[in-house]
Amino acid sequence: MSDTPSAGGRAPAPDSPARAGDLLVRIGAIVFLVGAVATLATVAPLFLGLRPLPSIAYAVCMLMGVGFVIAAAGVLRSIAQERRQARSLT
């Protein structure tokens, strides 16, 4: 049996530890995608001449912005961690 990961999964490199903001970036991407799908679902009836969706559907569209902010916080957290590591090396 080989030590390579299966075709469907990726194993992290042994010398690269998980950065602090990786989880936030992944969560932000998922929340953003949910908001993007909700946006498509609420805009489509307007172009197709159908009845508009209820107001709550438009509120779910705001998840795009929330996801973007979560992902940006993860990126900033990763940057801060890398800066701390760089300072500790000097």
Biopython code that builds the backbone (N, CA, C, O; Angstrom):
import numpy as np
from Bio.PDB.StructureBuilder import StructureBuilder

atoms = [
    (1, "MET", "N", (0.855, -1.168, 0.000)),
    (1, "MET", "CA", (0.000, 0.000, 0.000)),
    (1, "MET", "C", (0.901, 1.230, 0.000)),
    (1, "MET", "O", (1.903, 1.256, 0.714)),
    (2, "SER", "N", (0.566, 2.242, -0.782)),
    (2, "SER", "CA", (1.394, 3.438, -0.871)),
    (2, "SER", "C", (0.995, 4.457, 0.188)),
    (2, "SER", "O", (-0.090, 4.383, 0.764)),
    (3, "ASP", "N", (1.892, 5.411, 0.434)),
    (3, "ASP", "CA", (1.643, 6.451, 1.427)),
    (3, "ASP", "C", (0.959, 7.668, 0.851)),
    (3, "ASP", "O", (0.760, 8.647, 1.571)),
    (4, "THR", "N", (0.593, 7.650, -0.410)),
    (4, "THR", "CA", (-0.048, 8.803, -1.031)),
    (4, "THR", "C", (-1.514, 8.834, -0.657)),
    (4, "THR", "O", (-2.137, 7.785, -0.492)),
    (5, "PRO", "N", (-2.077, 10.039, -0.519)),
    (5, "PRO", "CA", (-3.496, 10.138, -0.172)),
    (5, "PRO", "C", (-4.360, 9.699, -1.338)),
    (5, "PRO", "O", (-3.904, 9.653, -2.481)),
    (6, "SER", "N", (-5.594, 9.381, -1.048)),
    (6, "SER", "CA", (-6.520, 8.980, -2.099)),
    (6, "SER", "C", (-6.778, 10.141, -3.041)),
    (6, "SER", "O", (-6.468, 11.290, -2.727)),
    (7, "ALA", "N", (-7.341, 9.838, -4.182)),
    (7, "ALA", "CA", (-7.568, 10.863, -5.203)),
    (7, "ALA", "C", (-8.531, 11.938, -4.711)),
    (7, "ALA", "O", (-8.451, 13.080, -5.164)),
    (8, "GLY", "N", (-9.432, 11.606, -3.802)),
    (8, "GLY", "CA", (-10.417, 12.568, -3.345)),
    (8, "GLY", "C", (-9.942, 13.478, -2.234)),
    (8, "GLY", "O", (-10.550, 14.523, -2.004)),
    (9, "GLY", "N", (-8.876, 13.118, -1.535)),
    (9, "GLY", "CA", (-8.446, 13.934, -0.409)),
    (9, "GLY", "C", (-7.012, 14.389, -0.551)),
    (9, "GLY", "O", (-6.214, 13.792, -1.273)),
    (10, "ARG", "N", (-6.708, 15.456, 0.153)),
    (10, "ARG", "CA", (-5.332, 15.963, 0.154)),
    (10, "ARG", "C", (-4.819, 15.919, 1.581)),
    (10, "ARG", "O", (-5.497, 16.346, 2.516)),
    (11, "ALA", "N", (-3.634, 15.404, 1.730)),
    (11, "ALA", "CA", (-3.008, 15.399, 3.039)),
    (11, "ALA", "C", (-2.099, 16.617, 3.150)),
    (11, "ALA", "O", (-1.402, 16.947, 2.190)),
    (12, "PRO", "N", (-2.091, 17.295, 4.301)),
    (12, "PRO", "CA", (-1.199, 18.450, 4.438)),
    (12, "PRO", "C", (0.249, 18.009, 4.427)),
    (12, "PRO", "O", (0.581, 16.916, 4.884)),
    (13, "ALA", "N", (1.096, 18.854, 3.908)),
    (13, "ALA", "CA", (2.520, 18.561, 3.895)),
    (13, "ALA", "C", (3.016, 18.486, 5.338)),
    (13, "ALA", "O", (2.568, 19.263, 6.182)),
    (14, "PRO", "N", (3.939, 17.556, 5.636)),
    (14, "PRO", "CA", (4.361, 17.400, 7.023)),
    (14, "PRO", "C", (5.064, 18.621, 7.590)),
    (14, "PRO", "O", (5.042, 18.823, 8.804)),
    (15, "ASP", "N", (5.689, 19.444, 6.748)),
    (15, "ASP", "CA", (6.424, 20.592, 7.267)),
    (15, "ASP", "C", (5.613, 21.883, 7.254)),
    (15, "ASP", "O", (6.137, 22.928, 7.642)),
    (16, "SER", "N", (4.349, 21.849, 6.822)),
    (16, "SER", "CA", (3.541, 23.068, 6.798)),
    (16, "SER", "C", (2.396, 22.943, 7.808)),
    (16, "SER", "O", (1.409, 22.258, 7.538)),
    (17, "PRO", "N", (2.519, 23.596, 8.967)),
    (17, "PRO", "CA", (1.445, 23.533, 9.955)),
    (17, "PRO", "C", (0.238, 24.343, 9.484)),
    (17, "PRO", "O", (0.373, 25.270, 8.686)),
    (18, "ALA", "N", (-0.917, 23.988, 9.977)),
    (18, "ALA", "CA", (-2.127, 24.725, 9.623)),
    (18, "ALA", "C", (-2.027, 26.139, 10.184)),
    (18, "ALA", "O", (-1.669, 26.338, 11.345)),
    (19, "ARG", "N", (-2.348, 27.104, 9.349)),
    (19, "ARG", "CA", (-2.277, 28.491, 9.803)),
    (19, "ARG", "C", (-3.506, 28.819, 10.631)),
    (19, "ARG", "O", (-4.522, 28.126, 10.573)),
    (20, "ALA", "N", (-3.390, 29.884, 11.397)),
    (20, "ALA", "CA", (-4.434, 30.244, 12.360)),
    (20, "ALA", "C", (-5.762, 30.562, 11.686)),
    (20, "ALA", "O", (-6.809, 30.211, 12.230)),
    (21, "GLY", "N", (-5.761, 31.207, 10.532)),
    (21, "GLY", "CA", (-7.000, 31.655, 9.923)),
    (21, "GLY", "C", (-7.583, 30.730, 8.880)),
    (21, "GLY", "O", (-8.585, 31.077, 8.255)),
    (22, "ASP", "N", (-6.992, 29.559, 8.667)),
    (22, "ASP", "CA", (-7.481, 28.659, 7.620)),
    (22, "ASP", "C", (-8.928, 28.250, 7.825)),
    (22, "ASP", "O", (-9.705, 28.219, 6.871)),
    (23, "LEU", "N", (-9.295, 27.939, 9.048)),
    (23, "LEU", "CA", (-10.672, 27.522, 9.320)),
    (23, "LEU", "C", (-11.648, 28.663, 9.066)),
    (23, "LEU", "O", (-12.732, 28.446, 8.524)),
    (24, "LEU", "N", (-11.269, 29.873, 9.453)),
    (24, "LEU", "CA", (-12.150, 31.024, 9.206)),
    (24, "LEU", "C", (-12.332, 31.264, 7.706)),
    (24, "LEU", "O", (-13.428, 31.609, 7.263)),
    (25, "VAL", "N", (-11.285, 31.085, 6.939)),
    (25, "VAL", "CA", (-11.398, 31.279, 5.495)),
    (25, "VAL", "C", (-12.337, 30.238, 4.891)),
    (25, "VAL", "O", (-13.154, 30.565, 4.031)),
    (26, "ARG", "N", (-12.223, 29.001, 5.332)),
    (26, "ARG", "CA", (-13.106, 27.951, 4.810)),
    (26, "ARG", "C", (-14.558, 28.202, 5.194)),
    (26, "ARG", "O", (-15.455, 28.059, 4.364)),
    (27, "ILE", "N", (-14.790, 28.576, 6.446)),
    (27, "ILE", "CA", (-16.159, 28.866, 6.888)),
    (27, "ILE", "C", (-16.716, 30.064, 6.120)),
    (27, "ILE", "O", (-17.871, 30.059, 5.693)),
    (28, "GLY", "N", (-15.882, 31.087, 5.950)),
    (28, "GLY", "CA", (-16.308, 32.268, 5.197)),
    (28, "GLY", "C", (-16.677, 31.936, 3.770)),
    (28, "GLY", "O", (-17.644, 32.476, 3.232)),
    (29, "ALA", "N", (-15.908, 31.043, 3.148)),
    (29, "ALA", "CA", (-16.209, 30.649, 1.768)),
    (29, "ALA", "C", (-17.544, 29.917, 1.692)),
    (29, "ALA", "O", (-18.319, 30.138, 0.762)),
    (30, "ILE", "N", (-17.814, 29.059, 2.652)),
    (30, "ILE", "CA", (-19.087, 28.327, 2.650)),
    (30, "ILE", "C", (-20.256, 29.278, 2.860)),
    (30, "ILE", "O", (-21.269, 29.180, 2.168)),
    (31, "VAL", "N", (-20.120, 30.199, 3.814)),
    (31, "VAL", "CA", (-21.192, 31.163, 4.077)),
    (31, "VAL", "C", (-21.405, 32.050, 2.845)),
    (31, "VAL", "O", (-22.543, 32.354, 2.487)),
    (32, "PHE", "N", (-20.313, 32.460, 2.201)),
    (32, "PHE", "CA", (-20.417, 33.278, 0.993)),
    (32, "PHE", "C", (-21.166, 32.518, -0.101)),
    (32, "PHE", "O", (-22.027, 33.090, -0.769)),
    (33, "LEU", "N", (-20.845, 31.239, -0.290)),
    (33, "LEU", "CA", (-21.517, 30.454, -1.331)),
    (33, "LEU", "C", (-23.010, 30.286, -1.042)),
    (33, "LEU", "O", (-23.828, 30.309, -1.962)),
    (34, "VAL", "N", (-23.362, 30.118, 0.227)),
    (34, "VAL", "CA", (-24.787, 30.030, 0.581)),
    (34, "VAL", "C", (-25.487, 31.337, 0.217)),
    (34, "VAL", "O", (-26.589, 31.326, -0.331)),
    (35, "GLY", "N", (-24.847, 32.453, 0.521)),
    (35, "GLY", "CA", (-25.426, 33.748, 0.165)),
    (35, "GLY", "C", (-25.510, 33.948, -1.332)),
    (35, "GLY", "O", (-26.469, 34.542, -1.824)),
    (36, "ALA", "N", (-24.510, 33.456, -2.075)),
    (36, "ALA", "CA", (-24.525, 33.592, -3.532)),
    (36, "ALA", "C", (-25.667, 32.782, -4.144)),
    (36, "ALA", "O", (-26.345, 33.253, -5.057)),
    (37, "VAL", "N", (-25.878, 31.578, -3.647)),
    (37, "VAL", "CA", (-26.992, 30.759, -4.139)),
    (37, "VAL", "C", (-28.321, 31.429, -3.806)),
    (37, "VAL", "O", (-29.234, 31.433, -4.632)),
    (38, "ALA", "N", (-28.438, 31.993, -2.611)),
    (38, "ALA", "CA", (-29.665, 32.693, -2.231)),
    (38, "ALA", "C", (-29.886, 33.907, -3.128)),
    (38, "ALA", "O", (-31.022, 34.213, -3.490)),
    (39, "THR", "N", (-28.811, 34.593, -3.485)),
    (39, "THR", "CA", (-28.937, 35.749, -4.375)),
    (39, "THR", "C", (-29.457, 35.323, -5.741)),
    (39, "THR", "O", (-30.352, 35.954, -6.302)),
    (40, "LEU", "N", (-28.886, 34.248, -6.266)),
    (40, "LEU", "CA", (-29.370, 33.748, -7.561)),
    (40, "LEU", "C", (-30.830, 33.324, -7.478)),
    (40, "LEU", "O", (-31.608, 33.563, -8.402)),
    (41, "ALA", "N", (-31.196, 32.694, -6.370)),
    (41, "ALA", "CA", (-32.579, 32.235, -6.213)),
    (41, "ALA", "C", (-33.561, 33.393, -6.072)),
    (41, "ALA", "O", (-34.711, 33.271, -6.494)),
    (42, "THR", "N", (-33.141, 34.502, -5.492)),
    (42, "THR", "CA", (-34.063, 35.628, -5.328)),
    (42, "THR", "C", (-34.117, 36.528, -6.543)),
    (42, "THR", "O", (-35.131, 37.186, -6.775)),
    (43, "VAL", "N", (-33.048, 36.572, -7.326)),
    (43, "VAL", "CA", (-33.037, 37.426, -8.505)),
    (43, "VAL", "C", (-33.690, 36.732, -9.701)),
    (43, "VAL", "O", (-34.291, 37.396, -10.546)),
    (44, "ALA", "N", (-33.580, 35.415, -9.779)),
    (44, "ALA", "CA", (-34.115, 34.672, -10.922)),
    (44, "ALA", "C", (-35.611, 34.927, -11.152)),
    (44, "ALA", "O", (-35.999, 35.152, -12.298)),
    (45, "PRO", "N", (-36.469, 34.904, -10.125)),
    (45, "PRO", "CA", (-37.891, 35.160, -10.385)),
    (45, "PRO", "C", (-38.161, 36.554, -10.962)),
    (45, "PRO", "O", (-39.129, 36.745, -11.698)),
    (46, "LEU", "N", (-37.314, 37.515, -10.630)),
    (46, "LEU", "CA", (-37.522, 38.863, -11.159)),
    (46, "LEU", "C", (-37.287, 38.906, -12.668)),
    (46, "LEU", "O", (-37.961, 39.644, -13.386)),
    (47, "PHE", "N", (-36.328, 38.112, -13.143)),
    (47, "PHE", "CA", (-36.049, 38.068, -14.578)),
    (47, "PHE", "C", (-36.987, 37.133, -15.327)),
    (47, "PHE", "O", (-37.214, 37.311, -16.523)),
    (48, "LEU", "N", (-37.529, 36.146, -14.638)),
    (48, "LEU", "CA", (-38.395, 35.167, -15.282)),
    (48, "LEU", "C", (-39.871, 35.541, -15.213)),
    (48, "LEU", "O", (-40.722, 34.804, -15.712)),
    (49, "GLY", "N", (-40.178, 36.676, -14.602)),
    (49, "GLY", "CA", (-41.567, 37.125, -14.528)),
    (49, "GLY", "C", (-42.402, 36.367, -13.511)),
    (49, "GLY", "O", (-43.629, 36.372, -13.604)),
    (50, "LEU", "N", (-41.780, 35.725, -12.555)),
    (50, "LEU", "CA", (-42.499, 34.988, -11.529)),
    (50, "LEU", "C", (-42.705, 35.870, -10.301)),
    (50, "LEU", "O", (-42.188, 36.985, -10.229)),
    (51, "ARG", "N", (-43.463, 35.357, -9.342)),
    (51, "ARG", "CA", (-43.669, 36.105, -8.099)),
    (51, "ARG", "C", (-42.369, 36.191, -7.326)),
    (51, "ARG", "O", (-41.643, 35.200, -7.235)),
    (52, "PRO", "N", (-42.054, 37.358, -6.763)),
    (52, "PRO", "CA", (-40.828, 37.476, -5.950)),
    (52, "PRO", "C", (-40.911, 36.617, -4.701)),
    (52, "PRO", "O", (-41.998, 36.335, -4.198)),
    (53, "LEU", "N", (-39.763, 36.209, -4.212)),
    (53, "LEU", "CA", (-39.694, 35.401, -2.996)),
    (53, "LEU", "C", (-39.967, 36.279, -1.780)),
    (53, "LEU", "O", (-39.907, 37.504, -1.878)),
    (54, "PRO", "N", (-40.268, 35.665, -0.628)),
    (54, "PRO", "CA", (-40.523, 36.444, 0.590)),
    (54, "PRO", "C", (-39.285, 37.221, 1.042)),
    (54, "PRO", "O", (-38.170, 36.947, 0.600)),
    (55, "SER", "N", (-39.496, 38.170, 1.909)),
    (55, "SER", "CA", (-38.415, 39.043, 2.378)),
    (55, "SER", "C", (-37.282, 38.284, 3.049)),
    (55, "SER", "O", (-36.129, 38.710, 2.971)),
    (56, "ILE", "N", (-37.580, 37.177, 3.700)),
    (56, "ILE", "CA", (-36.541, 36.420, 4.386)),
    (56, "ILE", "C", (-35.503, 35.909, 3.381)),
    (56, "ILE", "O", (-34.327, 35.783, 3.725)),
    (57, "ALA", "N", (-35.912, 35.620, 2.171)),
    (57, "ALA", "CA", (-34.968, 35.162, 1.149)),
    (57, "ALA", "C", (-33.965, 36.270, 0.824)),
    (57, "ALA", "O", (-32.789, 35.997, 0.587)),
    (58, "TYR", "N", (-34.427, 37.502, 0.814)),
    (58, "TYR", "CA", (-33.514, 38.618, 0.562)),
    (58, "TYR", "C", (-32.561, 38.819, 1.740)),
    (58, "TYR", "O", (-31.423, 39.250, 1.559)),
    (59, "ALA", "N", (-33.031, 38.508, 2.938)),
    (59, "ALA", "CA", (-32.158, 38.616, 4.110)),
    (59, "ALA", "C", (-31.046, 37.571, 4.060)),
    (59, "ALA", "O", (-29.923, 37.838, 4.490)),
    (60, "VAL", "N", (-31.352, 36.387, 3.538)),
    (60, "VAL", "CA", (-30.337, 35.335, 3.420)),
    (60, "VAL", "C", (-29.246, 35.753, 2.429)),
    (60, "VAL", "O", (-28.106, 35.300, 2.530)),
    (61, "CYS", "N", (-29.596, 36.610, 1.482)),
    (61, "CYS", "CA", (-28.594, 37.104, 0.523)),
    (61, "CYS", "C", (-27.472, 37.868, 1.225)),
    (61, "CYS", "O", (-26.358, 37.948, 0.708)),
    (62, "MET", "N", (-27.757, 38.419, 2.380)),
    (62, "MET", "CA", (-26.747, 39.169, 3.121)),
    (62, "MET", "C", (-25.611, 38.276, 3.601)),
    (62, "MET", "O", (-24.572, 38.773, 4.036)),
    (63, "LEU", "N", (-25.801, 36.969, 3.525)),
    (63, "LEU", "CA", (-24.736, 36.062, 3.930)),
    (63, "LEU", "C", (-23.508, 36.182, 3.024)),
    (63, "LEU", "O", (-22.407, 35.803, 3.422)),
    (64, "MET", "N", (-23.690, 36.702, 1.821)),
    (64, "MET", "CA", (-22.526, 36.913, 0.957)),
    (64, "MET", "C", (-21.549, 37.873, 1.635)),
    (64, "MET", "O", (-20.350, 37.605, 1.703)),
    (65, "GLY", "N", (-22.060, 38.964, 2.124)),
    (65, "GLY", "CA", (-21.213, 39.938, 2.801)),
    (65, "GLY", "C", (-20.641, 39.406, 4.099)),
    (65, "GLY", "O", (-19.482, 39.662, 4.427)),
    (66, "VAL", "N", (-21.451, 38.667, 4.838)),
    (66, "VAL", "CA", (-20.986, 38.089, 6.101)),
    (66, "VAL", "C", (-19.866, 37.087, 5.836)),
    (66, "VAL", "O", (-18.867, 37.068, 6.556)),
    (67, "GLY", "N", (-20.025, 36.262, 4.818)),
    (67, "GLY", "CA", (-18.990, 35.299, 4.471)),
    (67, "GLY", "C", (-17.705, 35.971, 4.051)),
    (67, "GLY", "O", (-16.614, 35.513, 4.391)),
    (68, "PHE", "N", (-17.833, 37.062, 3.309)),
    (68, "PHE", "CA", (-16.644, 37.804, 2.893)),
    (68, "PHE", "C", (-15.901, 38.359, 4.100)),
    (68, "PHE", "O", (-14.673, 38.305, 4.152)),
    (69, "VAL", "N", (-16.633, 38.889, 5.063)),
    (69, "VAL", "CA", (-16.008, 39.445, 6.268)),
    (69, "VAL", "C", (-15.339, 38.343, 7.088)),
    (69, "VAL", "O", (-14.246, 38.548, 7.615)),
    (70, "ILE", "N", (-15.975, 37.186, 7.202)),
    (70, "ILE", "CA", (-15.386, 36.069, 7.948)),
    (70, "ILE", "C", (-14.089, 35.613, 7.279)),
    (70, "ILE", "O", (-13.081, 35.397, 7.951)),
    (71, "ALA", "N", (-14.121, 35.469, 5.952)),
    (71, "ALA", "CA", (-12.920, 35.046, 5.230)),
    (71, "ALA", "C", (-11.815, 36.091, 5.348)),
    (71, "ALA", "O", (-10.646, 35.739, 5.506)),
    (72, "ALA", "N", (-12.172, 37.360, 5.274)),
    (72, "ALA", "CA", (-11.171, 38.417, 5.417)),
    (72, "ALA", "C", (-10.555, 38.393, 6.811)),
    (72, "ALA", "O", (-9.356, 38.629, 6.958)),
    (73, "ALA", "N", (-11.356, 38.113, 7.831)),
    (73, "ALA", "CA", (-10.824, 38.000, 9.188)),
    (73, "ALA", "C", (-9.839, 36.837, 9.283)),
    (73, "ALA", "O", (-8.826, 36.938, 9.975)),
    (74, "GLY", "N", (-10.131, 35.735, 8.593)),
    (74, "GLY", "CA", (-9.212, 34.606, 8.582)),
    (74, "GLY", "C", (-7.900, 34.942, 7.905)),
    (74, "GLY", "O", (-6.834, 34.535, 8.367)),
    (75, "VAL", "N", (-7.974, 35.690, 6.807)),
    (75, "VAL", "CA", (-6.747, 36.106, 6.115)),
    (75, "VAL", "C", (-5.927, 37.026, 7.007)),
    (75, "VAL", "O", (-4.710, 36.876, 7.106)),
    (76, "LEU", "N", (-6.584, 37.971, 7.650)),
    (76, "LEU", "CA", (-5.863, 38.883, 8.550)),
    (76, "LEU", "C", (-5.256, 38.142, 9.737)),
    (76, "LEU", "O", (-4.169, 38.486, 10.202)),
    (77, "ARG", "N", (-5.955, 37.136, 10.218)),
    (77, "ARG", "CA", (-5.410, 36.349, 11.329)),
    (77, "ARG", "C", (-4.172, 35.574, 10.887)),
    (77, "ARG", "O", (-3.201, 35.479, 11.636)),
    (78, "SER", "N", (-4.201, 35.023, 9.684)),
    (78, "SER", "CA", (-3.036, 34.313, 9.155)),
    (78, "SER", "C", (-1.850, 35.262, 8.971)),
    (78, "SER", "O", (-0.708, 34.911, 9.268)),
    (79, "ILE", "N", (-2.137, 36.457, 8.480)),
    (79, "ILE", "CA", (-1.072, 37.452, 8.297)),
    (79, "ILE", "C", (-0.452, 37.812, 9.638)),
    (79, "ILE", "O", (0.769, 37.908, 9.760)),
    (80, "ALA", "N", (-1.298, 38.011, 10.644)),
    (80, "ALA", "CA", (-0.785, 38.366, 11.966)),
    (80, "ALA", "C", (0.086, 37.250, 12.535)),
    (80, "ALA", "O", (1.120, 37.518, 13.146)),
    (81, "GLN", "N", (-0.325, 36.014, 12.339)),
    (81, "GLN", "CA", (0.461, 34.889, 12.837)),
    (81, "GLN", "C", (1.820, 34.826, 12.136)),
    (81, "GLN", "O", (2.846, 34.606, 12.781)),
    (82, "GLU", "N", (1.823, 35.017, 10.817)),
    (82, "GLU", "CA", (3.084, 34.979, 10.083)),
    (82, "GLU", "C", (4.008, 36.115, 10.499)),
    (82, "GLU", "O", (5.225, 35.935, 10.564)),
    (83, "ARG", "N", (3.443, 37.276, 10.779)),
    (83, "ARG", "CA", (4.278, 38.401, 11.232)),
    (83, "ARG", "C", (4.887, 38.107, 12.604)),
    (83, "ARG", "O", (6.049, 38.422, 12.861)),
    (84, "ARG", "N", (4.078, 37.496, 13.484)),
    (84, "ARG", "CA", (4.619, 37.133, 14.799)),
    (84, "ARG", "C", (5.747, 36.122, 14.667)),
    (84, "ARG", "O", (6.756, 36.224, 15.365)),
    (85, "GLN", "N", (5.587, 35.147, 13.779)),
    (85, "GLN", "CA", (6.626, 34.146, 13.569)),
    (85, "GLN", "C", (7.884, 34.787, 12.987)),
    (85, "GLN", "O", (8.998, 34.441, 13.380)),
    (86, "ALA", "N", (7.708, 35.711, 12.059)),
    (86, "ALA", "CA", (8.868, 36.385, 11.460)),
    (86, "ALA", "C", (9.620, 37.212, 12.508)),
    (86, "ALA", "O", (10.851, 37.245, 12.515)),
    (87, "ARG", "N", (8.879, 37.868, 13.381)),
    (87, "ARG", "CA", (9.518, 38.670, 14.433)),
    (87, "ARG", "C", (10.269, 37.788, 15.431)),
    (87, "ARG", "O", (11.319, 38.177, 15.944)),
    (88, "SER", "N", (9.727, 36.603, 15.704)),
    (88, "SER", "CA", (10.392, 35.731, 16.672)),
    (88, "SER", "C", (11.660, 35.116, 16.098)),
    (88, "SER", "O", (12.533, 34.698, 16.859)),
    (89, "LEU", "N", (11.783, 35.051, 14.782)),
    (89, "LEU", "CA", (12.980, 34.501, 14.158)),
    (89, "LEU", "C", (14.127, 35.505, 14.129)),
    (89, "LEU", "O", (15.293, 35.117, 14.059)),
    (90, "THR", "N", (13.803, 36.781, 14.181)),
    (90, "THR", "CA", (14.874, 37.794, 14.105)),
    (90, "THR", "C", (15.372, 38.184, 15.471)),
    (90, "THR", "O", (16.268, 39.021, 15.586)),
]
sb = StructureBuilder()
sb.init_structure("model")
sb.init_model(0)
sb.init_chain("A")
sb.init_seg("    ")
for serial, (resi, resn, name, xyz) in enumerate(atoms, 1):
    if name == "N":
        sb.init_residue(resn, " ", resi, " ")
    sb.init_atom(name, np.array(xyz, "f"), 0.0, 1.0, " ", f" {name:<3s}", serial, name[0])
structure = sb.get_structure()
